Amino acid sequence: MDAYEGKSEDYRYPSYFDAVINEAVNEYGLTEEDIIKNGYRIYTEMDQNYQASMQVIYDNVDLFPVAEDGTRAESGSVALDPKTGGVRAIVGRVASDQDAGFRSYNYATQSARSPGSTIKPLVVYSPAVANGWSTNKELDNATKVYGGYTVDNYGGIQGSPTVPMYQALAESLNLPAVATANELGLNTVFDYGKKFGLNMDKVDKSLGVALGSGVTTNPLQMAQAYGTFANDGVMNDAHLITKIENASGQVVKSHSQKSKRVLSSSANKKMTNMMLGTFTNGTGVNAAPYGYTMAGKTGTTETDFNPDLSGDQWVIGYTPDVVISQWLGFPKTDETHYLTGTSAETASVIFRNVANSVLPYTEGTSFDNEENSYQENGIAPVGQETETESPEEDKGFFDTVKERAAGIVDDAKKAIDEADIPGKAQNAWDTFKGWFGF
């Protein structure tokens, strides 16, 4: 557990800090005034190495697209421990620690964006596998019209009339996803959305939900959902706070873990087998970190004005140790503010940098019983021709990030060491001394 205390100039972890304030207010019934005036000490799930490393990546503004009018795209990323639901790191804005304002808008925790194709494993393929479908089952990759609803694969890509489920997932094909949802029935699709913690109450019951239509979410909520796959089918509630003490050191609030089984172990294993293919043979190849095996899914939403442009790009990846959930887009998508390409491009580059910086601090737990569905079918990973250059390049990259992140951590510790913890704070920032404590 980590804590932070300091003045405004020592506001080292602003996205995490602000999210803790919001959780204390929204989940534990405290007011901002309570927190400022009553000397509460709040213990959190933050890992400083994760947090500082993620911030270093998000401080590299050149990674993020810029519109013609100079507006930079925004992004949010979450690293979550799937075994507990503890949030280890949050960055809610690009360059979030530069000129940070108190309780700034956090795209990782407060946004409401379409999940795009990242919803497919949750509402389409999980119920299919849970209902006994084989990961090799051939799915319809040809039907485009269902009554009044019309769908196509991204870019109008037309392959074989049927594809195996694992390929449909890894390559993020739309036609098989909608065909599967149609066969399962919308009641089942919606039930699984709710099981995974999505708010489905105001979503129109149409087949478009298989592609994320009408659903809104954020990186934190999606990290919690994908934590199911990383934790043998059991979903733990995402949280930042472990306990809250008053000025006298008495515990006045504490987190009570909520866990529920969403998938059986066997169904969950099949889901991971398929999602391992995302990073070896599918849309996540460019997001794959060197030296670590990840499973997960990408997602892209088309704009209303041009199907070749996108409004949201997602990459979500997990190991048994961590889930990293990332969204990229402009605050408002319009004809001058949009993303080009898909999540397989810009968003994947950002994700790979984040994963390369965070994963070395994890335990490095491997998938024991899971096997990549492509490998099971004798299909080799793609992109191996460039892999010989990756180790040296990635090691140099990580060493640079590690050095910069260590500086952030050291500065935060120095702020703690130099802080004079008063009985009453002199200003609003002083009141947070003892927070995110080491």
Secondary structure, DSSP 8 states (H G I E B T S, - for coil): -BB----GGG---HHHHHHHHHHHHHHH---HHHHHHS--EEEE---HHHHHHHHHHHH-GGGS-B-TTS-B-EEEEEEE-TTT-BEEEEE-STTTTSS--TT---TTTT--B--GGGGHIIIIIHHHHHTT--TT-EEE-S--EETTEE---GGG----SEEEHHHHHHTT-HHHHHHHHHHH-HHHHHHHHHHTT---TTS--SGGGGGTTT--B-HHHHHHHHHHHHTTTEEE--BSEEEEE-TTS-EEEE----EEE-S-HHHHHHHHHHHHHHHHTSTTGGG--TT---EEEEEEEE-SS-TTEEEEEEEEEE-SS-EEEEEEE-SS-BTTB-EES-TTTHHHHHHHHHHHHHGGGS-----SS---HHHHTT---S-GGGGGGHHHHHHHHHHHHHHHHHHHHHHHHHHHHH----SS-SSTTGGGTTTB--
